Amino acid sequence: MAKIAILGANSHIAKGLINNFLKDSSCELYLFARNTQSAKEFSTKILGHIFQNCFDFTEFLNHQYDVIINCVGFGDPAKLKNAGYTVFDTIEKYDNLAVFYVLKHPHTLYINFSSGAVYGTEFPDGVNFESSCSVGVNKG
């Protein structure tokens, strides 16, 4: 059974992953969020019974994983705008937590998702099937 940790379990991308992984009996999920109650309610709604594996980030190093998926970010554009440079500190904090784990457990696969990289800034009317991603990789 694959043990999968999802950091930022309340994010939009994480919820899509959680919805799929909870339906797969070959996966054991460990969800980490700043608001564990919200993650627990979401996952419990999918399963139809109480999902217990929702933890605060302080519990992250207390378990073993085959895969770590980092979905931590600022889902609310207003929060992101007001965060200024602290956004980098926040993202780096959780990225470092995962990297520290992988250094001690090199067999663990680490995947990092960013909705900003997926959605970018060119979608004033939302993303649909005709949307495409355009990222200026060398733009400063």
Backbone as a ProteinNet text record, in pm:
[ID]
protein_1_A
[PRIMARY]
MAKIAILGANSHIAKGLINNFLKDSSCELYLFARNTQSAKEFSTKILGHIFQNCFDFTEFLNHQYDVIINCVGFGDPAKLKNAGYTVFDTIEKYDNLAVFYVLKHPHTLYINFSSGAVYGTEFPDGVNFESSCSVGVNKG
[TERTIARY]
84.6	0	89.1	66.6	144.4	99.3	195	166.6	197.3	93.1	104.1	70.3	163.2	140.3	103.6	-1.4	-39.4	-29.3	63.1	80.4	-8.6	-77	-169.8	-298.9	-352.1	-466.3	-593.8	-600.4	-720.7	-712.6	-603	-589.2	-674.9	-700	-783.4	-721.6	-593.3	-526.3	-528.5	-500.1	-499	-635.3	-741.7	-875.2	-906	-861	-879.3	-803.1	-680.9	-600.3	-662.9	-704.9	-764.9	-889.4	-971.9	-1093.4	-1060.1	-956.5	-917.4	-846.8	-754.1	-678.1	-764.8	-864.7	-949.6	-1034	-1053.4	-1130.3	-1042.1	-912.2	-815.2	-768.1	-808	-774.7	-626.7	-548.7	-405.8	-325.6	-395.5	-329.9	-371.8	-274.7	-302.9	-263	-360.9	-335.5	-308.2	-217.1	-186	-200.2	-301.2	-329.2	-277	-207.8	-151.3	-202.8	-251.2	-309.8	-297.6	-304.5	-308.1	-444.1	-550	-684.6	-722.1	-687	-709.9	-858.3	-939.7	-1083	-1145.7	-1105.8	-1158.7	-1116.7	-991.9	-943.5	-1018.4	-1043	-1114.5	-1258.6	-1325	-1463	-1472	-1379	-1379.3	-1358.8	-1258.8	-1228.7	-1336.5	-1396.6	-1504.7	-1626.8	-1654	-1766.7	-1747.4	-1626.1	-1597.4	-1617.4	-1563.9	-1568.5	-1703.8	-1776.8	-1903.1	-1885.1	-1763.1	-1734.8	-1613.8	-1590	-1485.3	-1346.8	-1274	-1136.3	-1043.7	-958.9	-877.5	-739.1	-688.3	-549.6	-531.3	-582.8	-563.2	-480.7	-369.4	-274.3	-229.1	-184.8	-114.9	26.1	88.9	222.7	326.3	301.5	396.7	407.9	308.9	308	376.3	416.8	466	582.6	678.9	798.3	774.1	654.3	621.9	569.9	566	512.4	610.1	583.6	666.6	581.5	641.1	568.8	650.3	578.8	641.1	644.1	543.3	529.6	486.2	545.7	502	458.5	336	285	260.2	333.5	323.9	231.3	119.6	22.2	4.8	99.6	89.9	100.5	16.1	21.5	-80.6	-101.9	-200.2	-314.6	-421.7	-533.9	-615.5	-611.7	-690.4	-601.5	-632.3	-549.3	-534.4	-637.3	-628.8	-524.2	-521.4	-420.6	-281	-269.7	-141	-93.6	-183.5	-147.8	-100.4	-166.6	-130.9	-11.5	27.3	137.1	273.2	284.7	413.6	519.8	637.7	747.9	734.5	641.9	625.1	577.5	521.2	477.6	596.4	712.9	831.2	871.5	860.7	893.2	799.5	671	571.3	596.7	613.2	635.9	765.6	869.9	1000.2	992.8	917.5	904.7	855.3	749.2	691.6	771.3	832	920.3	1040.5	1097.1	1210.7	1172.5	1052.7	1005.3	1006.2	955.7	952.8	1093.6	1176.6	1313.5	1391.3	1374.9	1440.7	1401	1272.3	1224.8	1290.2	1292.1	1347.5	1496.9	1567.9	1710.6	1732	1642.5	1652.6	1591.5	1503.3	1435.2	1443.6	1559.7	1579.7	1491.3	1427.1	1335.8	1203.5	1177.2	1050.4	1050.9	945.1	926.7	864	918.3	865.7	812.2	684.7	619	566.1	590.6	543.6	450.8	327.8	230.7	210.6	187.4	156.3	40.6	-68.2	-180.9	-145.2	-53.9	-9	56.9	134	198.3	95.1	-9.9	-114.4	-202.7	-248.8	-346	-284.2	-166.8	-104.8	-192.2	-184	-260.1	-349.5	-356.3	-427.8	-569.8	-635.8	-766.9	-868.6	-905.6	-1000.2	-1138.5	-1174.3	-1305.9	-1299.3	-1188.7	-1173.9	-1112.5	-1073.2	-1008.6	-1115.3	-1102.4	-1193.5	-1114.3	-1180.9	-1111.9	-1035.2	-1066.4	-997.1	-877	-859.2	-751.4	-616.2	-515.5	-378.9	-290.7	-180.2	-86.2	25	55.3	163.9	247.6	371.2	457.9	583.9	611.9	734.8	849.9	915	1016.4	1137.4	1162.5	1278.1	1238.3	1111.6	1061.5	1092	1148	1190.5	1089.7
-117.5	0	123.8	214.8	337.7	436	484.9	585	721.8	804.3	933.1	1045.8	1139.5	1259	1372.4	1445.3	1563.1	1684.2	1774.2	1898	2004.2	2081.8	2181.9	2116.7	2030	1945.7	2023.4	2150.4	2229	2306.6	2293.2	2366.8	2302.7	2379.1	2330.9	2207.4	2212.4	2098.3	1977.2	1997.7	1887.2	1820.2	1897.2	1839	1747.3	1783.9	1695.9	1565.9	1577.1	1456.9	1370	1432.5	1359.9	1285.4	1351.7	1289.2	1160	1160.5	1041.8	938.2	981.3	886	813.8	882.6	817.4	705.8	711.3	606.9	490	501.3	399.4	325.1	199.9	123.2	87.4	115.6	85	202.1	308.8	427.2	450.1	487	531	677.1	764.6	907.7	963.2	1059.8	1139.1	1284	1352.1	1489	1588	1690.5	1792.7	1928.8	2004.5	2134.6	2224.9	2354.3	2449	2440.4	2414.7	2397.8	2249.4	2169.7	2024.7	1990	2069.8	2041.7	2047.9	2146.8	2160.6	2041.8	1998.8	1883	1756.4	1742.7	1625.8	1623.3	1737.8	1745.4	1712.4	1765.8	1739.7	1591.8	1530.6	1389.7	1297.3	1333.5	1254.4	1255.7	1370.7	1381.5	1287.2	1275	1186.9	1040.6	1003.8	864.1	820.8	912.5	876.3	829.7	831.7	804.4	887.5	898.4	987.7	943.9	1037.7	1015.5	1071.4	986.8	1024.5	1080.2	1052.5	1087.3	1232.6	1325.9	1468	1523.5	1586.3	1627.2	1771.1	1828.9	1955.9	1928.2	2028.6	2009.7	1966	1992.3	1951.2	1799.3	1727.1	1580.8	1518	1599.3	1548.4	1450.4	1480.7	1395.9	1269.9	1252.6	1137	1016.6	1024.1	916.2	884.5	775.3	739.2	739.4	787.6	803.2	748.7	704	666.8	786.4	872.6	989.8	1108.8	1224.6	1350	1440.7	1492.3	1586	1718.7	1820	1951.6	2040.8	2077.9	2167	2295.5	2325.9	2444.3	2569.1	2665.5	2791.7	2888.2	2995.5	3096.1	3085.3	3019.8	2998.4	3122.9	3215.9	3338.4	3449.6	3500.1	3605.6	3728.6	3761.2	3876.8	3852.8	3730.7	3697.6	3701.9	3652.7	3652.9	3795.8	3882	4021.8	4090.4	4063.5	4126.9	4061.8	3943	3871	3931.2	3994.7	4051.6	3943.6	3975.2	3879.8	3763.8	3773	3661.9	3536	3551.6	3434.8	3341	3397	3314.4	3239.1	3305.9	3240.4	3123.4	3145.2	3040	2919.8	2944.2	2835.6	2763.3	2840	2779.4	2693.9	2737.2	2662.9	2520	2506.6	2374.4	2294.1	2361.9	2294	2236.2	2314.5	2265.7	2147.9	2148.6	2037.1	1908.2	1915.6	1797.9	1756.8	1853.1	1822.4	1759.3	1810.1	1751.9	1605.1	1576	1438.6	1350.4	1399.4	1320.9	1296.7	1391.4	1370.6	1255	1239.2	1128.1	998.5	1010.8	895.4	907.8	880.4	905.2	821.3	718.3	638.4	711.4	817.3	889.8	982.8	976.9	1064.5	1194.6	1307.6	1438.5	1509.2	1551.2	1621.5	1753.5	1861.2	1992.6	2048.1	2082.9	2143.7	2289.3	2371.3	2511.7	2552	2597.8	2640.4	2764.5	2845.8	2961.8	2920.3	2813.3	2763.9	2704.5	2648.7	2588.8	2696.8	2789.7	2887.9	3016.8	3054.1	3177.5	3297.4	3399.8	3522.9	3562.6	3483.1	3518.8	3463.2	3445.1	3382.5	3464.7	3581.5	3665.3	3602.6	3511	3447.9	3303.1	3263.5	3126	3036.4	2919.5	2822.8	2730.6	2699.4	2604.8	2513.1	2427.4	2329.3	2393.8	2517.1	2586.5	2667.4	2676.6	2756.1	2691.9	2777.7	2726.2	2802.5	2743.2	2800.9	2871	2992	3066.7	3126.6	3078.5	3123.2	3182.7	3308.3	3373.1	3331.6	3223	3165.4	3256.1	3346.4	3435.6	3577.8	3597.2	3730.9	3762.3	3876.6	3912.3	3967.6
0	0	0	-94	-103.6	4.2	80.2	183.1	124.5	114.3	47	143.8	159.1	239.6	146.1	179.8	103	194.8	160.7	235.9	173.1	256.3	203.7	158.1	241.5	204.7	173.3	209.1	181.3	50.5	-20.7	-146.7	-255.6	-359.3	-470.8	-536.1	-565.2	-628.7	-535.6	-407.9	-311.7	-303.8	-303.7	-292.9	-410.2	-528.9	-643.8	-626.7	-576.9	-552.2	-443.5	-335.7	-223.2	-269.8	-347.9	-400.1	-474.7	-554.1	-630.1	-544	-460.6	-378.7	-275.8	-219.6	-119.8	-180.7	-309.7	-378.5	-422.2	-399.2	-439.7	-315	-300.2	-179.9	-170.4	-274.5	-268.4	-211.1	-167.6	-112.2	32.3	113.6	250.2	258.1	281.8	281.4	419.4	422.1	540.4	496.2	549.5	507.7	610.6	562.1	649.4	606.3	704.9	675.8	797	770.9	882	951	873.6	928.3	912.7	1011.9	1002.3	1003.2	1069.8	1075.5	936.6	858.8	723.5	636.2	648.2	571.3	612.6	741.7	792.2	741.9	742.8	695	546.6	467.4	323.8	295.1	356.4	330	385.6	497	554.8	462.7	401.1	308.3	188.3	140.8	27.3	67	182.4	226.7	279.8	340.1	402.1	545.8	594.7	736.2	776.3	904.7	955.7	909	850.4	806.6	913.7	968.4	1083.9	1050.6	931.2	901.2	857	934.5	911.2	1026.1	992.2	1094	1074.9	1184	1181.4	1129.5	1071.9	1015.5	1118.6	1245.9	1350.1	1359.8	1304.8	1308.2	1186.9	1090.7	963.5	977.3	1058.5	1070.7	1153.1	1205.6	1289.6	1212.4	1081.8	998.6	886.5	815.4	700.7	574.4	463.6	338.9	222.1	121.1	-5.8	-99.9	-85.4	-170.8	-85.1	-113	-52.1	-166.3	-156.1	-255.7	-184.9	-226.8	-163.8	-245.4	-185.2	-249.8	-169.3	-81.7	2.5	-83.6	-54.1	-126.7	-71.9	-145.2	-109.1	-209.1	-170.1	-260.3	-285.8	-194.1	-204.8	-260.7	-381	-440.3	-350.8	-273.2	-183.2	-75.1	-20.6	79.6	18.6	-102.7	-171.3	-194.1	-237.8	-264.2	-136.9	-26.2	100.6	169.2	124.1	189.1	157.1	42.2	3.6	-4.1	46.4	39.6	137.9	232.7	326.6	257.2	136.7	60.5	37.7	12.4	-10	116	230.5	357.9	384	357.5	380.6	290.9	162.2	66.9	99.9	130.8	162.5	289.2	387.2	512.8	488.2	409.7	386.6	284.7	191.6	97.3	171.7	262.2	340.8	429.3	481.6	562.9	480.9	358.9	271.5	229.1	193.2	150.6	265	386.2	503.4	518.4	500.7	511.2	404.2	281.4	169.9	188.3	245.4	271.9	369.1	463.4	560.1	507	406.7	346.6	194.9	136.4	-6.8	-99.9	-48.2	-131.3	-157.3	-82.3	-92.5	-213.3	-291.6	-406.3	-358.8	-403.4	-365.4	-489.2	-483.3	-592.9	-538.3	-610.8	-568.8	-675.7	-635	-725.8	-687.7	-786.7	-763.2	-852.9	-793.8	-876.5	-955.9	-904	-980.1	-1109.9	-1105.9	-1227.5	-1321.9	-1266.6	-1349.3	-1409	-1327	-1372	-1424.2	-1375	-1418.8	-1386.1	-1470.1	-1443.8	-1560.1	-1661.5	-1784.1	-1791.4	-1677.9	-1678.8	-1599.8	-1650	-1575.4	-1562.1	-1653.5	-1649.1	-1601.7	-1544.1	-1497.6	-1603.7	-1562.7	-1650.7	-1708.7	-1838.2	-1900.7	-1992.9	-2068.8	-2153	-2268.4	-2302.3	-2410.4	-2359.6	-2226.5	-2167.7	-2193.4	-2204.3	-2216.3	-2118.8	-2087.2	-1993.7	-2071.6	-2034	-2096.7	-1985.5	-1972.5	-1864.9	-1926.6	-1893.8	-1939.1	-1849.7	-1881.2	-1792.9	-1772.6	-1865.1	-1852	-1819.1	-1786.2	-1753.6	-1608	-1580.2	-1445.2	-1356.9
[MASK]
++++++++++++++++++++++++++++++++++++++++++++++++++++++++++++++++++++++++++++++++++++++++++++++++++++++++++++++++++++++++++++++++++++++++++++

